[in-house]
Amino acid sequence: MFNEIINNAKKVHFVGIGGVGMSSLAQYLLSKGYTITGSDVEENSYVEKLKKQGVKVYLGHSLSNIEEDVDLVVVSSAVKNDNIELIQADKLNIPTIKRYQLLAHLVNNSNSIAVAGSHGKTTTTSLSASLLKNANLDPTAIIGGKLRNINNNVIIGKCNYLIVEADESDGGFLLLNPKIGLLTNIDNDHLGFYGNFENEKVAFYDFMDNSEKLIINIDDPIIKQWKNLSKRQNLLTYSIKSKKADVYAYDIQTNAAYSIFSIKTPTKKIEQIKLKIIGTHNISNALAVVCLAEILEIGEDIIRKTLSEFEGVDRRFTYVGNYRNLKVYDDYAHHPTEIRETLKAAKLISKNIYAVFQPHRFSRTAYLMDEFAGSFKDAKRVFVLDIFPASESPIDGIDSQILAQKVNEISANAVYINNEDMLKKHLDQIEEDGVVVALGAGSVSRIIRKITNDYKNITT
C-alpha cells in the first residue's frame, strides 16, 4: 500500500529528521526530486548538512511544521505516537509511514544489498559501498554512520545497486527482501522490543529466509544454529577461524596501525592483503565484503584497493586528539560484545586503557547489567557516566552507580562520574602514557570531544 503513496508523493516531511537513518533517507529523496522538510529537537551535523542542501528543518515539534501541501510524513522509530506533528498529519489526512517502511520500499524495488547483524553493520555497509564504488558500479548507499572517506552517511549513485543497513532494533528489517542479504552476527540486544533473546533470534533467521542470496558469518554460534543452513542455496559463508568456510582468512597479523592477512575464496587466493582499520572484528567485516565481491565478480585489485584505503566510519574507533599524554578515541560501542572488541583493539596501541563509558538506555542496562560488568577487564580504569535515556523513563534499581559497583566486583577498576568536571579531574590525574576510549551511543562523544578540544585550544 505504501509503495503507491511514496511514488505519488511530491513533498515529504520527516519527523525526527536529525537521526542518522532518517537524514540519509531525506538526502536520498531530495536527490530524486522530492521537496523535503523535517523537524527534530536539536541541531546536529546531519541537520546542518540538510540545511545546506536547501531542506527546511524546524527545531522543535509543532503543529505548524506540517504544512497542508505535505503529501507524506515519514516518522522515526524514536518518535512516540502522541507526537503533535503526527496528530496534525492525521487531522489533515496526510499518510504517515515509518522510516523502515520507506526503506523497505527502496530495497524491495532495487538491486539491493542489505547488511544485518547485532554488531559491525555500519562498517560492513560502508566497506560494501566502497567496494562497489571502486568497481565503478556507481551504487547508492544508505548508511548508519558517517563514512570518513566522503564525510557523509549517504552515497547517491546512478545505477540500480542499493546498499543499506538493515536495522533490527524495531523489527523493521523483516519488511526487506534484498537480492543479497549479509548477516555479521546475532547477539542479545534490543530485548526491550523483542521481549527475549529467542524472539530476536527468530527475527534474524527470518531475515536470512527473506534474502534471495545470502552471506553469513559461521564464526557466530547462533547463526550456525539456523535450521536452513545446510539446505540453503545461493549461500556464501565466511570465517576468521574455520577453513570450512567458503571465504576464510589465514596468516593474520595485527598491529596498532593496520592488519595484514591472506584470504582463500572459492575462486582464488589473495595473499598478504592490508586492512587500514584495526581489530580482528574488522577482519571479519572485511571477509563479508570479499564474499560480496565473489558474488558480483569483482577482482582482486579492487578488493585490495578497497581494504587498504578504507578510512572507517565516524565514531568507530575514531582518533579525536591528545589529552595531555593520552591518545583519545571515540567509539559507538554500547553493547558488552562491542565494548570487549573495542578495548581489545585499543590494546594494540597501549596496555594503559582508560574507558569512558556511558550506558545507553535504561532497558539495555537492565537486561545486560551483568554482561556490562564483565566487559572492562582490559581497561586499567573505567569511568562510568550516567545512563543516556534515549527517551526512556528511569527504571527503579538501574543506574550507573549500581553498574560501577558491579564492575568493581569483577575487575575493581570502575569510578562513577556524575559530571564533566569530575571526569576531567580524573583524566588530569593520569600520569602515564595511554589511551582514552569513549564508549556509548549517547552524549559521551560530545563530552570527550569537548574535553579534548578545550585542551587543544589551551595548549596551542
N, C-alpha and C positions, 0 to 999 in steps of 0.2 A: 504493500500500500504506500509506504513512504518513498518508494522509488519514483512514482509519478509526481508526488509532492515536490521532491527535490529537483526533478528535471524541469518542472514548470515554474519554479521559484525564480525571482529576479533579485529580490532584496532579502538578505538573511541576517538575523540578529542573533549573536552568540551571548548567552548568559553565563558568565564565568570565562570570558574570552582570554584572560591572562594566564590560564593554565597551559602547560607545555603542549598537551594534546589538542586542546581547543584552539590555541593560537596557530598551530601548524595547519589544522583544517581550515581555519579562516583564511590563512595565506593562500592555501590551495584554491579555494573557491574564488578568492579575489583574482587569482591568475586566470581563472576560467571565465571572467567577465561578470561575476555576481557583484552586486553592491553589498558591502559588508558594514554592519555596525555591531557594537558589543558593549558589554559592561563588566566591571569587576570591582572588588572592594578596595584595591590599591594598585598603584603603578608598579611595574617591574620592567625588566628588559624586553620581554615579549610584547608588552603593551606599547612600549616606546617604539619598537620596530614596526608594529602595525600602524601606529600613528604616522610614522614617516612614510608609509606606503599609501597614506590617504584614508585610512579607516577611522571612522568616528567612534571613539571609545569613551564611554561615560564612566567616571569613577563614582562608585556607589550605585545601588539599585533603586530605581524609581519608576513609577507608572509612566512618566513622560518619556522614558527611554524607549518604549515600544511605540513607534510611530505607526500610523494607520496604513502606510503603504508597505509595511513589512509583510512578506509572503510566507516566511518560515522562521521559527525560533528554534535554535539548537541550544540545548542545556547541558552543562557539565554534570557529571555524576556527583560532584561535591555540593551541588546546589540543592537545597531542600524543596519539597513540593509546595510549601507555603510562601515561596518567594513571590514578592509583589509583581514582578515582571511576568512570571508565569500565569499569575491570576489575571493580569491585564490582557495577556495574549489569549487566554481562554474567553474572556469577556468580548474580545474583538473577533473571535472565531478564527484566530491565526493558528495554523497547525504547529504543534510542538513535538520535536523528536529529541532523543538522547544523542549524546556525542557518538556512542558506539553504533547507533542506527545509521548515522551519516557515514561512518567509517565502513560499515558493512555494505552500504550501497556502492561505495567506491571500490572496495575489494572484490565484491561479487560480480562486478561488471568490468573487470580488467584482467590482464595477465599478472596476477598478484602473487606476492611472496609475503607471508605473514610469519613473524617471529614471535614465538610464545615462550614462556618459562618464568619461573619464580625469580631467577637471577640471570643477569647477562643479556637481557633483551635489548637494551638501548645500544650497548657496544656492538652486539651482533647485527642489529638492524643497520647501524651506521657503517660497519665493515661491509655488509652486503651491498649497501648503496654505493660505497666507494668502489667496490669490485665492478659493479655494472657500469658505473660512470667511467672508470678507467678502460673498460672494454668497449666504450663508445656505444653502449646500449641505451643511453640517454633516459635513465629511469626517473620516475617521481618517487620520493621517499617522504613518509610522514613519521617523524622520529620523536621519541620521548625524552630528548635531551638535545643540547646544542652541540652540533658536530664542529670540533675545533677547526678543521681544515677550511670550513666555509662560514663559521660563526653564525650558524642558523640551525633551526630544528626542522627545516623542510627543504627538499630539493624539488624543483619544478622541471620535469623533463617533457619531451615531446613524444616519446614513444609510449607504448601501452603497458610497459612494465611499471608496476606499483609495489613498493616495499613498505610495509607498515609494522609497527609494534602491536602485537595482539595482547592487550592488557586484560588479565584475568580478574582484576580486583572487584569488578561489579558483575561478572558473568557475561559481559557483552561480547567477548571474543567467540562465544558459541554461535553468534549470528554469521560468522565469517566462513566462507567456503573457498579458501585460497587454492590457486593452482599448485603452489608449493607451500607446505607448512613446515616450519622449523621449530623444534622444541629443545631448549637447552637443558632444562631440569625441572623437577617438581618438588616444592617444599611447602611447609605448613605456614602459610601466610594468609591474610585476609579472612581469618576464621570468624571475624565479626559478621561477614557477609555469608560465608558458607555454612557456619554453624559447627562444622567439624572437618577434620582433615580428609575423611573418606569422601565427603561430598566434593571437596576440592579436587581430589584425585580423579573422580568420575568426570568432572568438567574438563580436565586436561586430556583424559582418554577420549572424550567426545570431540575435542579439538583435533586430535590425531585422526579420528574417524572421518571428520569433515574435510580433511585435506586430500586433494587429488594425488599429489606426490608428497613424500614425507622425508624429513631429515631429523634424526633423533640422536641424542647422546646416551650411549649404552653404559657409560660410567655411572649414570644415575640409577640407583636401585629401584626407585618407584617406576620409572619408565620401563625397566626390564620386566616389571610385573604385568604390563599391558597384555591382555589376553590375545590380542590380534597381532602381536609382534612376529610370531613365526608364520602367520598366514598372509601378512600384508605384502602386496605387490607395490612396485614403484617406491621402494624404501631404500634409503641410504643411512648407514649408521656411522658414528664417529666415536673416537676414544683417545685419551692420552695414557690409558693403562693397558688396553687389550688389543692384541694383534688380530683378534677375531672380528674386529670392526671393519667395515668397508674402507674407511679412511682412518688412519691412526698416525700418531706422532712417535718418533723414537730419537735417540741421541739428544735428549733435551738438555740444554744448558741455559741457566738463568743468571742474570746479574742485575745491578742497580739501574742499568740504562736500557736493556733490551733482552729478548730471549732469542736463542738460536736452536733450531730443531730440524729434523728431516721428516718427510711425510710420505706415506705409502697410500696410494689410491687404487681403485680397480684398474686404472689405465696407465699409471706412471709412478715413478719415484721422484720426489723433489728433494734434493739434498741441501742441507745447511741453509734453510730459509730464515730470514731475520724478521722478527716482530718488534715493532718500536715500543709498544706498550707492555709493561712488565706484569709478572704474575702468571702462575700456571693456569689459573682460571681463564686468563685471556688467551692462552694457547688453545684451550678447549673451544673458546668462542671462535678463534681463527679456523679451527678444523671444521666447524659448522659451515663456515663460508667457503672453505675448499670443497666441501660436499656440493654446495650450490654451484660452484664453478664446474664441477663434474657434470651436473645436470645440464647446465647451459653451454657446455663445451667451451669454456673459457680457458685459455692456455696458461702455461707455467709463467711466462714473462709477466702477464697481468696479475697473477696471484702474487708473485714476488714484489712487484711494484706496490700493490695494494697494502700488503702487510708491512712492508718496510717504511712506507710513507705515512701510514695512518697515525694521526696525532691524538686520537682518542676523542672522548666526549667530555664536555664540561661537567665538573663535579664527579668524575670518575677518576679518582686519584690525581687531581689537578694540582700542580705546584702553584702556590699563590705568593710565595716570597719567603723572606727570612724574618724571624723574630729573635733578636739578639743572636745567640749561637744555634738557633734551631731552624731547620727547614720545615716549612708549613705546607701541608697538603689538605685538600678539601675533597671529601668523598660522600656520595649519596647513600652509602650503606646504612640501612635501617632495620636489617634483619640479622639475627645471630650468625647465619651462614655467611652473609656478605661481610660482616664485621671480621670474622675469623680470616677470610680470604684477603681482605684489605690489609689487615695487620701482618699477615704472612708476607704479602708483597712489600710492606714497609720494612720488614726485617732485612730485605735485600739491600736497603740503603743504610740502616743503622740498627744496632741492637737496643738503643735507647729510644723507645717509642712512648710518646705521651698522647693518649687518646682523649679527645674532647667529644663526648657522646651526648646527643640529645635524643631521647626516645621519641618516637613518632606515633601518636595516638594512644589513648588510654587502653583501648581494647587490645591492640597488639601487645602492649606492655603486660597486660594482664594474662593473656594467653601464653606468652613466651617468656615470662619473668625468669624462670629457672634456666632457660637456654641463654638468655641475655647474660645472666650471672656468670656463666661459664665461658663467655666469648672473649674475655680480655686477658687471657693468660700470657699472650705475647707482649702486652703493654707493661711498661715499668710503672706507669700511673694512669688511671682513667678518671677524668673529671666529668661527672655526671650532671648535666643541666636538667632543669625542669622539663617535664613532658610537653612536647608541642601537640596541642589538642587536635588540630586539623578539623575544627567544627564539632568535635565530640564533647560530651559532658563528662566531668570527672567521675571516676569510679571509686567508691569507698575502699580504702586499703591499698590503693595503687598510686604510688607516687615515686619520684626519683630518689628520695631519701631511703625508702624501703629497698629500691633496686640497688643503691650503693651498698647498703648493708649486706644484701645477697651476694654481690660481687666480692665483698670483703670476706665472706665465709669461704670462698673458694680460692681467691688469689691475693687477698689483703692489699689491694692496690687502688682502691676507689676513694674519691673525695666528692661529696655532694657540693655543687656550686649553684648558688641561687641568684647571682647577678654577674654582669660583665666585668665589673671592677674586681670582684673576688677571683674570677678566672685569670685576669691579667696579673694579679698579685702572685698567684701560684706559678704562672709561667715565668714571672720575674725571678722566682726563687730557684729555677733550674739552672745549675752551673755547667753541666757537661754538654758537649755537642749531642745532637739527637734530632728526632723527627717528631713534629706535632701533626696528628691526623684528626681533622674534624670529621665526625661521622653523624649522619642523620639526614632526614628529608625535610626538615623544617627550617627554622631561622638560624641554625648553627653556622651555616655558610656565611650569612651576612655578618654574624658576630665575629667569626675568626678572621674574615677578610678585613673588617673594620680595625680590629686589633693590629693586624699585620700592616695595613696601610698607614695607620696612625704612627706606628713605629718607624716606617719608612720615611714619612714626612718629617719626623723629628730628627732623623739621622742624615737627611740629605739637604 
